[in-house]
Amino acid sequence: MLKKIEKAYLYLEKNIDNLRCPLCHHSFTLEPYALRCDKNHTFNLNKKGYVNFLQTKPDTAHYTKRMFEPRRRLIAAGMYTPVLEEIEKHLQAGNLLDVGTGEGKFLELLSLEGNKFGFDIARDGIEMATDLPFSVFLSLADLTNLPFADASMSTVLNIFSPSNYEEFKRVLKNEGKIIKIIPDRFYLQELRAVYGLPIDYDNSDVIQRFKQEYPDALQKELHYCFELPEELYLDFLEMSPLEWAASSEVKEKAREKPPTQATIHVQVLIGTK
């Protein structure tokens, strides 16, 4: 069985032209377990099978295994299946870039005719993603300076994460798609209720911003309830940054009587370059 670093190296051999140096924007050549650009900037492929392109420290304090592990179990249990099915309707054949891929489960579950690329700033997430049994190039990277070549991606996927439309347009091919998933008013309202947070909130400014960039964008609302398996009740309490705002006392009370269902309410936005 191939080691992670060996699998990643073989994947890079086929995809080296889809990358560029984030420091000088020149192309890379592939050396034994390293990427080197024309200006001799070098980025090593580590033993876990990913590349760290960040020029600052990765996030190791906020988005950690403690949140990613419960989230992965809930995704695997089918909590987001209708969302993934909707995304698949709009994927283009070719290269798919997952922005803020986290622990990688969404990207793993998507069926695609082409190659997959995922990045994040969270070290725990990317290292967890390397454990999943699928072919992908993973990296720690900066949203404002992506290590991907111009017009190298057929689809950019942006699930519950920040956007940088200038970079998205740069890496997208002509007629390429950007698919952005944003939470709507009642998303995870059970968590908001149990943690004492406002249930009814407004993301219309995010939608408006997307439509400024893509005036002909398509929009699809998904709103459904997912019955939580009993063994995942406590995972639900820990799968979101919403938990960060709650006190220890509120969290303990929530664990005594956790929610039994989860509301998924999202807007799916699809733009074309």
N, C-alpha and C positions, 0 to 999 in steps of 0.2 A: 504493500500500500504506500502511495506517495505521501511524503510529509507535506504540511501546509505550505511551506516555502517553495517546495518543488511544484506543487499544483499551481501556485500563484505565478511562478516563473513561466510555466508553459502557457498560462493564459495571457501573460504579458507578451510572449513571443508573437502571438496572433494579433495583439491589439496595441502594439507599441506606437503605431501611427495615430492612435486616438488620444495620446497624451501630449502635454507640452510642459516645459519647465515653468513653475509659478514665479520664479525669480527673474528670468530674462525672456521668457516666452518662446524660446527656441525649442526645437524638437529634441527628443531623447533617442539615445541608442541604449540597447540592453546589454549589460555586462553581467558576469556571474553574480546574480543576486543583488544587482544595483541598476539604477537608472542614471545615466550621465548625459548631460546636454552638451551642445556645441561649445558652451562657455565653461564647461567642466564643473558645473553644479551637479552634485551627486546626491541621490536619495536611495538609501538602502532598502531592500526588501527584507523585512525582519523574519525571524523564525516562525512567527504566528501567521505569516502570509499576507501582510499588508504593508503599505508604505506611508510614512508620516511626512506629509508635505508642509505641515504647519511651521510657521516662523515664530509662533508663540506657544505657550504651554497648552496642551489639550485640556479639556474639561474633565477633571477627575473628582469634582466635589458635588456636582448637582445631578447630572444624568449618570447614574451608577447602576451596577448590577441589582441593587436593592429595588430599583424601579423597573429596570429592563426585564428581569426574570419574570415577575408577575405579568407584565405586559405580553411577553412572548407566550406564556401559557394561555392567556385569554385570546390572543390572536389565533393560536393553534386550535382552540376550542370552537372557533367559528364566529367570534364576536363581530368581526369585520368582513365576513364573507360577502354580503351584498355590496359593500364598498369595493372590494377587490374585483367582483364580477363586473361592476360598472366601469372600473378603470380598464379592465381588459378589453372592453368594447372599443376603446379609443387608442390603444397602444399601436404604434407604427412598427412594422418590421424593421429590424436594424438595432442600433445601439440604444439602450435604455439607461438613463442616469437617474438614480434615486437620491434626491437631495435630503440630507439629514436622515440617513437610513437607519440610525439607531442600532438595534441588535439584529436587524436584517430580515426579520420574519416576513414582513410584507413583500420585500423584494424576492425572497425565496419562493413564495407561494404564487407569484404572478407567472403565467405562461406567456412565453415570448419567442418569436422567431428572430433570434439575434443574440447579442452579448449584453451582459448586465454589468453596471458600474454603480458602486455605492460609496458615499463618503459621509463623514460626520466630524464634529469636533470632540465628541465624547469617546474617550479611549475604551471604557468598559463596553460600550455598545459595539464598536468596531471589532474588538477582540472576541466578543460573543458571536458576532456575525461570522467570524472565521470558523466557528464550530459547526455551522450549518452545512448540510451535504448538497451544495449546489455550486455551479461554476459562476464566478463573479470576480471582478477586481475591486478590492476594498482599500480605502485610504482615509487617513485623517487629513482634512483639507479645509481651506478657508472659503466660505461662500462668496467673498468679494474678489477672489483671485483663484479661479478653479484651475486645476492641473490637467485640463482637457483641451484638446485642439479645437480650433475654429471649425464649425460645421461638422462636428464629429458625432453628434447625437441625433437620433431620430425622434426620441421622446425624452422629455424631462418630467420627472414625477416629483411632486412637492406636497407631501402628506404631513399636515399639522406642523409645518416648519417654516421659518422665515424665507423670504424670496429675495433674489437679486436679479431683476429682470434684464439688466444690461448684460450680465454674464450668461443668463439663460439664452438670450437671443444670440449671443456670440457662439455658444457651443452647439446650438440647434442648426440642423440642416434647413434649407428652404423647404417650406411645407411641413416642417417638423411640428410636433405637438408638445404643448406644455399642459400638464394635468395637475391642477392644484386642488387639494382637499382642505376645506376649512370647517371648523366646528360652527354650528348654528345655535340658535337660542337655547335649545333644550339638550344639547349634547352633555352626556354624563350628568343629567340633572340630579340623579340619586346621590352621586358623590357630592355635588354642590350642597344638597340639602343636609346630608349627614355632617358635613364640615362647616355648615353655617355660612355658606357663600351665596351670592346672588344667583338665582336659577335662570332668570331671564336676562340675557345679555345680548349685545349687538355687535356683529362683525361686518356691518354693511360697508364700513370704510375700506375693509380689505377687498371686498367684492368690487367696489367702485374703482379701487386702484388697479385691480386686474383688468377691468374693462377699459380703463384708460390706455393700458398697454395693448389690449387685444379687443378692439371695439366690436368685432364680430364673434366674440366668445360664445360658446354654448354653456348653458347652466342647467344642472340637474340636482334637485333636492332629494335626499334620502332621509327617511325618518321612520325608525322602527325600534322595537324593544327586543332585547336579547335576554332570555332567561338564563341566569348564571347557574352553572353547575355548583352544587353545594360545596364541593371541595375547592372552588375558586372564589368563594365569597370574600375571604380575606385578601386574596390576590387583587380583587377589584379595588379594595381600599388603598392599595399601594402602587397601582399601575400608572398614576398620573401625577404631574407636578401640583395638582390641586391640593394634595396632601400637605405640601410644604407650608401652606398658610394656616394650618390647624394646630392648635395647642396639644400638648400631650394628653390633657384631660379629655379634650374632644375626640382625639384619636382612640383613646381607651374606651370611651362610651360607644363609639362607632363599631369597635370590634365586638362589643357585647351584643349588638343587634345590627349586623351589616345588611346592606341592600341585597335583594335577591334577584334584581333585574337591572339592566343597564339600557338607558336610552341612547341610541345613536341617531344624531340629527346633524347632518353635514350638507354642505353645498359642494358639488363637483363642478369645477370650472375647467373648460377646455379651450385653449387658445391655439391658433396656428400662426407660425412665423411666415 
